[in-house]
Amino acid sequence: MTAAALPLADPDDVDRLGDDLRAAGYDADGVPDLLGAGAHNALGRGHRWPALHVTAEAAAGGSRLATLVRLFLLGTTEPVDPVTAALPSFSDGRGLAAGVLERDGDGLRAAVDIRPHADDERGYLVVSDLDSDVRPGPVRPDHVLGIGAASVTLARAVIREPVGSVLDVGTGCGIQALHCAGHAGSVTATDTNPRALTMAAATARLNGQRWDLRAGSLFQPVAGERFDLVVSNPPFVISPGVRRFEYRDSGMAGDELCRRLVRGLPEHLAPGGTGQLLANWLIPAGADWRERVGGWLAGTGCDGWVVQREVADPAEYVSLWLADTGETGTEEAAGLAAEWLDYFREQRVVGIGMGLITLRNSGSADQDVVLDELTGAGDEVTGAEAAGFLARRAWLRGRTDADLLGVRLALSSGDLLEQRALPGGSGWTTVLRMLRRPGGPGATVQLDEWGQALLGGCTGAVPLGVQVELLAAAHRLDPAALAAAVLPAVRTAITRGLLHPVTTD
C-alpha cells in the first residue's frame, strides 16, 4: 500500500480536519453535552440508538456537531450538504482523497473513526479505523484498532510519573503514546503496520504532539536504545501463528510474542526504568500459569508484578476474537474456529490467561517477582497502585525481621476489618478475620487473633517491637515466638498497602 492510499497521510489535511472539528465543538466536552448523560453513557456501552435519536433532529436543524457525531461515532450515511457544512475544508472531493470520507449512494459516510477521548487533565482526538459493529463485515487485514477496553485498561495502569523518555511498542492508533506524552520528555512509538503509523501520526498532530514514529517489529527499531518507560498493548491474541489481522495476530504461535516482549524488555530499560504491557498466556492442562509466566521473568534482572485478571475458556476465546473482527455466521468462520480449537486441543490448553505485566529495572541481583490472580471487581490495577506496589516491595526487600521490629507502622486510612463468626453453645466464634483496603488490588490480609490485636495497635506511636513485647506480656507469651508468628502477616500488609512506615524527624 502506498503512502497516498493511507488516510490523512498529508499533514495539511490533518490540520484542516482539526480546525473543522474544533470549530464545530467536536471534542470531549461538546459531544457529551450534545448527547446528554443518558445517550452518552449508552453509547459508551455500545448502544447507539439513543444517540441516533438525539442527533437526528439536531442534524436536520443544521447542527454541525450532530452531523459529525453521526458520521464518526454512529456510522451513519449523511446527505452531502450537511457534511460539507460540517467539514468545509474537505469539500470538492478533498475529504474523499484524504480518506476521511467515502461515498455511499447519494450520501457520504466516514471512512475512519475520529473519536474524542479524555483523561483527568485534558481532552484528545484519536484517529483509527471503524470497528465491525459500526461498519458491518470483516475488518481489513491492516485494520487499526481504536480506543477499546484493553487500551483503556493499560492507560489506567501505566505509572504516570515524570520521565525523560517513553517507548510505545505496537502503538496502533497512538492512544498510549498520547497519554504518555503528558509526563515524558520524548515519545518513541513503533509499529509494523504502515496504516497504524500514519494514523498515529495524525493522532499526534491533531493533539499538538510530536512523536518519533518508527516501523518495525518488537525492539528492532530501537536496537541499542534504553528508555525510562516502555509500554505495549501488543497483538497478543493466541493462535496457531497465522497472521490474518495485524492488530490482533503477531504471526507467532501461542504466546511466543508476549514471551519475547518480556525477555527483551530489560535491555531497553534505563536503570530504574519501568515496563508495562498487556499479555495473554497459555494455561496447559495440569500446569500453573505462574510457572509459565514466571519463567519469562526469570533471569531478566528486573523486579516484577504480574496480575492475571481473567481466564478464558478456549471456545469462548475463539468466539470473542472472531466476533471482534466481524467474522461470524459464515462457513469460513466455522472453519477458522475449528482450526483454532484444534490447535488448543493439540497444545492441551484448558484456558487462556489475560493480564498485566509490570517490570522494573531495579539493578538488584536478587529479583523480586510477585504473580497474583486478582479477578474481582475493584482489583483493577491503576498507575498509582502499580507504583505503590513496586515501592513497597523495594522497601521491604532491604529489611530483615529485626529491622521491621524497629520501625513505626500505621494502618492506612480507609482500612476495614471484616470478621465472620459462627454461632455455638457459648455464643459467636470468630472464624475469619480479614483486613481490607477498598480500592487496592489484592489489598487484603487474613489475620489470626494475635495479628488482629497487633495491627489494631499500629498507630505509628511506637516501634513494632515494642508493640510485640507489650502484647506478649499481656498474654504471657514468648515475644520472639509471637514476632515470628505475626511478621509474615505484617510483611503482607505492607506489600498490599494496608500498613505503611511512619518516619520521625
C-alpha positions in Angstrom: 0.0 0.0 0.0 1.4 3.4 -1.0 1.5 6.4 1.3 -1.0 8.1 -1.0 -3.6 5.4 -0.2 -3.2 5.9 3.5 -5.8 8.1 5.3 -4.7 11.5 6.5 -1.1 11.0 5.3 -0.9 14.7 4.4 -0.2 16.9 7.4 -2.1 19.8 5.8 -5.2 17.5 5.7 -4.8 16.8 9.4 -4.6 20.5 10.2 -7.7 21.3 8.2 -9.6 18.5 9.8 -8.5 19.7 13.3 -9.7 23.2 12.5 -13.1 22.0 11.3 -13.6 19.7 14.3 -12.7 22.4 16.8 -14.9 24.9 15.1 -17.9 22.6 15.4 -17.2 21.8 19.1 -16.4 18.2 18.4 -14.4 17.3 21.5 -14.6 15.5 24.8 -16.8 18.3 26.3 -19.0 19.1 23.3 -20.1 15.6 22.4 -21.4 14.6 25.9 -23.1 18.0 26.2 -24.9 17.4 22.9 -25.9 13.8 23.7 -26.9 14.2 27.3 -25.8 11.8 30.1 -28.2 9.0 29.2 -27.4 8.7 25.5 -23.7 9.3 26.1 -23.5 6.6 28.7 -25.5 4.2 26.5 -23.1 4.9 23.6 -20.2 4.0 25.9 -21.8 0.6 26.4 -22.2 0.1 22.7 -25.9 1.1 22.4 -26.2 3.6 19.6 -29.9 4.1 19.2 -30.3 6.8 22.0 -27.6 8.9 20.4 -29.1 8.3 16.9 -32.4 9.6 18.3 -30.8 12.7 20.0 -28.8 13.7 17.0 -31.3 13.2 14.2 -33.3 16.3 14.9 -30.2 18.4 15.7 -28.5 17.4 12.5 -31.6 18.1 10.5 -31.7 21.5 12.1 -28.2 22.3 10.9 -26.0 21.3 13.8 -22.5 20.7 12.6 -21.7 18.9 15.8 -24.6 16.5 15.4 -23.6 15.7 11.8 -20.1 14.9 12.9 -21.2 12.7 15.8 -23.5 10.7 13.4 -20.6 10.4 10.9 -17.7 9.4 13.1 -19.3 7.9 16.2 -22.5 6.4 14.9 -21.5 5.3 11.4 -24.5 6.8 9.5 -24.6 7.9 6.0 -25.4 11.7 5.8 -26.5 14.0 2.9 -23.7 15.7 1.1 -24.7 19.3 2.0 -24.7 18.9 5.8 -21.4 17.0 5.7 -19.9 19.8 3.6 -21.2 22.4 6.1 -19.7 20.4 9.0 -16.3 19.9 7.2 -15.9 22.9 5.0 -12.2 22.3 4.5 -13.0 18.9 2.8 -15.4 20.0 0.2 -14.8 19.4 -3.6 -13.7 15.9 -3.0 -10.8 16.7 -0.6 -12.4 14.5 2.1 -12.6 11.6 -0.2 -9.0 12.0 -1.4 -7.8 12.3 2.2 -9.5 9.1 3.2 -11.7 10.9 5.7 -15.0 10.3 3.8 -16.4 7.9 1.3 -19.4 7.8 -0.9 -22.5 5.7 0.0 -25.2 6.1 -2.6 -26.2 9.7 -2.8 -24.6 10.5 0.6 -21.3 10.4 2.5 -20.1 8.4 5.4 -17.0 8.3 7.5 -14.1 6.3 6.2 -12.2 6.5 9.5 -13.1 6.7 13.2 -12.2 10.1 14.8 -13.1 9.9 18.5 -13.0 12.4 21.3 -11.2 11.0 24.4 -10.2 12.5 27.7 -8.2 11.8 30.8 -8.2 13.7 34.1 -6.3 16.6 32.7 -7.3 17.2 29.1 -9.2 16.1 26.0 -7.9 14.5 22.9 -8.9 13.3 19.4 -7.9 9.8 18.3 -7.8 8.6 14.7 -8.4 4.9 13.9 -10.4 2.5 11.7 -14.1 2.0 12.2 -14.9 -1.2 14.1 -17.1 -4.0 12.7 -20.0 -3.1 15.0 -20.2 0.3 13.2 -19.3 -0.8 9.8 -20.6 -4.4 9.3 -18.5 -7.1 7.8 -14.9 -8.3 8.5 -12.4 -5.5 9.1 -9.5 -5.1 6.8 -6.3 -7.1 7.4 -4.4 -3.9 8.3 -7.2 -2.6 10.5 -6.1 -0.1 13.1 -7.9 -0.6 16.4 -9.3 2.4 18.2 -10.0 3.0 21.9 -11.1 -0.3 23.4 -11.3 -2.0 26.7 -7.7 -3.3 26.5 -6.2 0.1 25.6 -8.1 1.8 28.4 -7.0 -0.9 30.9 -3.4 -0.3 30.0 -3.7 3.5 30.0 -5.1 3.4 33.5 -2.4 1.0 34.7 0.6 3.0 33.4 2.6 4.7 36.1 2.2 8.5 35.5 5.4 9.8 36.9 7.6 12.3 35.1 10.1 10.5 32.9 12.7 11.5 30.3 11.8 9.0 27.6 9.0 6.7 26.7 8.8 3.8 24.2 5.4 2.6 22.9 5.8 -0.8 21.2 3.0 -1.5 18.8 1.4 1.9 19.1 -1.6 1.3 16.8 -3.7 4.5 16.7 -1.3 6.0 19.3 -3.5 6.0 22.4 -0.7 5.0 24.8 1.8 7.5 23.3 -0.9 10.2 23.6 -1.2 9.7 27.3 2.5 9.2 27.9 3.4 12.5 26.2 1.9 14.4 29.1 4.6 13.2 31.5 7.5 12.4 29.3 10.3 14.5 27.7 10.2 12.4 24.5 8.0 9.7 23.0 9.1 7.0 20.5 6.4 4.8 19.1 6.7 1.8 16.8 4.5 -0.5 14.7 4.8 -3.0 11.9 1.7 -1.6 10.2 2.1 1.4 7.9 -1.5 2.3 8.2 -1.2 2.4 12.0 1.9 4.6 11.9 0.0 7.0 9.6 -3.0 7.2 11.9 -0.7 7.6 14.9 1.0 10.5 13.2 -2.5 12.0 12.6 -3.5 11.5 16.2 -0.3 13.2 17.4 -0.7 16.2 15.1 -4.3 16.7 15.9 -3.3 17.0 19.6 -0.3 19.2 19.1 2.2 16.5 20.0 5.4 15.2 18.3 6.5 11.6 18.4 9.3 9.7 16.9 7.4 7.1 14.8 9.4 4.1 13.6 8.5 1.0 11.6 9.5 -2.5 12.7 8.7 -5.4 15.0 9.3 -5.7 18.7 12.5 -3.9 19.7 14.2 -4.0 16.3 13.5 -0.2 15.6 15.2 0.8 18.9 18.2 -1.6 18.9 20.8 -0.3 21.4 18.5 2.3 23.0 17.1 2.5 26.5 14.0 4.2 27.9 12.7 5.3 31.2 9.3 3.8 30.5 8.2 1.2 28.0 4.5 0.4 27.4 2.9 -2.0 25.0 -0.6 -3.2 24.0 0.7 -5.8 21.5 -1.1 -8.1 19.1 -1.2 -10.7 22.0 -4.0 -12.9 20.7 -3.0 -16.6 21.0 -3.4 -18.6 17.8 -1.6 -21.2 15.7 0.6 -18.4 14.3 -1.3 -17.4 11.2 -1.3 -13.6 10.8 -4.7 -12.6 9.4 -5.2 -9.2 11.2 -2.2 -7.1 12.1 -3.8 -5.5 15.2 -4.6 -9.0 16.6 -2.2 -11.6 15.3 1.6 -11.5 15.8 2.3 -14.3 13.3 4.0 -16.2 16.2 2.4 -19.4 17.5 0.9 -19.4 21.0 2.1 -16.8 23.5 5.6 -16.5 21.9 5.2 -12.8 21.2 4.5 -11.9 24.8 7.4 -14.1 26.0 9.8 -12.3 23.6 8.5 -8.9 24.7 9.2 -9.7 28.4 12.6 -11.2 27.7 13.6 -8.3 25.5 12.4 -5.5 27.8 15.4 -5.4 30.3 18.0 -4.4 27.7 15.8 -1.5 26.7 15.0 -0.2 30.2 17.2 2.5 31.7 18.4 2.0 35.3 15.2 2.3 37.4 13.1 2.2 34.3 9.7 0.5 34.1 8.0 -1.6 31.5 4.2 -2.3 31.4 2.4 -4.4 28.9 -0.8 -6.4 28.4 -0.4 -10.0 27.7 -2.2 -13.3 27.1 -0.7 -16.7 28.0 -1.5 -20.4 27.6 -2.6 -22.5 30.5 -2.0 -26.1 29.6 -3.8 -28.9 31.5 -2.3 -29.7 34.9 0.0 -26.6 34.8 0.1 -23.5 37.0 0.1 -20.3 34.9 2.6 -18.8 37.4 5.2 -21.3 36.4 4.9 -20.3 32.7 4.8 -16.6 33.1 7.3 -16.6 36.0 9.7 -18.4 33.7 9.5 -15.5 31.3 10.7 -13.1 34.0 13.4 -15.4 35.5 16.9 -14.1 34.9 15.8 -10.8 33.5 17.3 -8.9 36.4 14.0 -7.0 36.9 11.5 -6.9 39.7 8.0 -7.8 38.5 4.4 -7.7 39.3 2.2 -9.9 37.2 -1.6 -9.8 37.6 -3.9 -12.3 35.9 -7.2 -10.6 35.6 -9.2 -13.2 33.7 -9.1 -16.7 32.4 -11.0 -17.6 29.2 -12.2 -20.9 28.1 -10.7 -21.8 24.6 -14.1 -21.8 22.9 -15.1 -18.5 24.4 -11.7 -17.0 23.5 -12.1 -18.0 19.8 -15.7 -16.7 19.7 -14.6 -13.4 21.2 -11.9 -12.7 18.6 -13.9 -13.9 15.6 -16.7 -11.5 16.7 -14.1 -8.7 17.2 -13.1 -8.9 13.5 -16.7 -9.3 12.3 -16.1 -12.9 11.1 -19.2 -14.7 12.5 -22.1 -16.6 11.0 -20.3 -18.0 7.9 -18.9 -21.4 6.9 -15.5 -19.8 6.6 -15.7 -18.6 10.2 -16.8 -22.1 11.4 -13.7 -23.5 9.6 -11.4 -20.9 11.2 -12.9 -21.7 14.7 -12.4 -25.4 14.2 -8.7 -24.9 13.2 -8.1 -22.6 16.2 -9.8 -25.1 18.6 -7.8 -28.0 17.2 -4.6 -26.1 17.9 -5.6 -25.5 21.5 -6.5 -29.2 21.9 -3.2 -30.3 20.4 -1.4 -28.0 22.9 -3.6 -29.3 25.8 -4.8 -25.8 26.5 -7.5 -25.6 29.1 -7.5 -21.8 29.5 -6.0 -18.5 28.3 -4.8 -16.1 30.9 -5.2 -12.4 30.4 -3.4 -9.8 32.4 -0.9 -7.1 33.0 2.9 -7.4 33.4 4.9 -4.7 35.2 8.7 -4.8 35.3 11.2 -2.5 36.9 14.9 -2.5 36.2 15.9 -2.2 39.9 19.6 -3.1 39.4 19.3 -5.8 42.1 20.8 -9.2 41.6 18.0 -10.6 43.8 14.9 -10.5 41.7 11.6 -9.8 43.4 8.7 -11.1 41.4 5.0 -11.4 42.6 2.4 -13.2 40.5 -1.1 -12.5 41.5 -4.5 -13.7 40.4 -6.9 -10.8 41.0 -10.1 -11.3 39.2 -12.6 -9.5 41.4 -14.3 -6.2 40.9 -12.2 -3.4 42.5 -8.9 -5.4 41.8 -8.1 -3.4 38.7 -4.5 -2.1 38.6 -4.0 1.7 38.4 -0.8 3.5 37.8 -0.8 4.8 41.4 -1.3 1.3 42.7 1.4 -0.2 40.5 3.9 2.5 41.6 3.0 2.0 45.2 3.3 -1.8 45.0 6.8 -1.7 43.5 7.9 0.9 46.0 6.7 -1.1 49.0 8.3 -4.3 47.7 11.6 -2.5 47.2 11.3 -1.0 50.8 10.7 -4.5 52.3 13.5 -6.2 50.4 16.2 -4.4 52.3 14.8 -5.0 55.8 15.2 -8.1 58.0 12.7 -9.1 60.6 14.9 -7.3 63.2 14.7 -4.2 61.1 10.9 -4.4 60.9 10.6 -4.6 64.6 12.4 -1.3 64.9 10.0 0.5 62.5 6.9 2.5 63.5 4.0 1.4 61.4 0.5 2.8 60.9 -2.7 1.4 59.3 -3.6 3.1 56.1 -6.7 5.4 56.0 -9.7 3.5 54.8 -8.6 0.1 56.1 -11.5 -2.1 57.2 -11.5 -5.1 59.4 -14.1 -7.7 58.4 -15.0 -10.6 60.6 -17.1 -13.7 60.2 -18.4 -15.7 63.1 -20.4 -18.9 63.6 -22.9 -19.5 66.4 -22.3 -22.0 69.1 -23.2 -23.1 72.6 -21.0 -20.3 74.0 -22.1 -17.6 71.6 -20.4 -16.4 68.5 -17.0 -17.9 67.5 -14.9 -15.8 65.0 -13.7 -18.0 62.2 -12.3 -15.3 59.8 -10.6 -12.0 60.3 -9.8 -10.1 57.1 -8.1 -6.7 56.9 -9.0 -4.9 53.6 -8.2 -1.7 51.9 -11.0 -0.9 49.5 -9.9 0.1 46.0 -6.5 -1.6 46.3 -5.9 -4.6 44.0 -5.4 -7.6 46.2 -5.3 -5.4 49.3 -6.3 -8.0 51.8 -4.6 -10.0 54.6 -6.1 -12.7 56.7 -5.3 -12.4 60.4 -5.4 -14.6 63.5 -6.4 -13.1 66.8 -2.8 -12.0 67.6 -2.4 -10.3 64.2 -5.7 -8.6 64.7 -4.6 -7.3 68.1 -1.1 -6.2 66.9 -2.2 -4.5 63.7 -5.0 -2.8 65.6 -2.4 -1.0 67.7 -0.4 0.2 64.7 -0.8 4.0 65.0 2.8 4.9 64.4 3.4 5.9 68.0 5.9 3.2 68.9 8.1 0.7 67.1 6.6 -2.6 66.1 8.9 -4.4 68.5 7.6 -2.5 71.5 4.0 -3.5 70.5 5.0 -7.1 70.2 6.6 -7.0 73.7 3.5 -5.4 75.3 1.1 -7.8 73.6 3.3 -10.8 74.7 3.5 -9.6 78.3 -0.3 -9.1 78.5 -0.9 -12.6 77.4 2.1 -14.3 78.9 3.6 -15.2 75.5 7.2 -15.5 74.4 7.9 -12.2 72.5 10.2 -14.0 70.0 7.6 -16.6 69.2 4.9 -14.0 68.8 7.1 -11.9 66.5 7.8 -15.0 64.3 4.1 -15.7 64.1 2.9 -12.2 63.2 5.7 -10.8 61.0 4.6 -12.7 57.8 1.2 -11.0 58.0 2.9 -7.7 58.7 5.0 -8.1 55.5 1.9 -9.0 53.5 0.1 -6.0 54.9 2.9 -3.6 54.0 3.1 -5.2 50.5 -0.6 -4.6 49.9 -0.6 -1.1 51.3 -2.6 -1.9 54.4 0.3 -0.8 56.7 2.9 1.9 56.0 6.1 3.0 57.8 5.9 6.3 59.7 9.0 8.4 59.6 10.0 10.5 62.6 12.1 13.7 62.2 
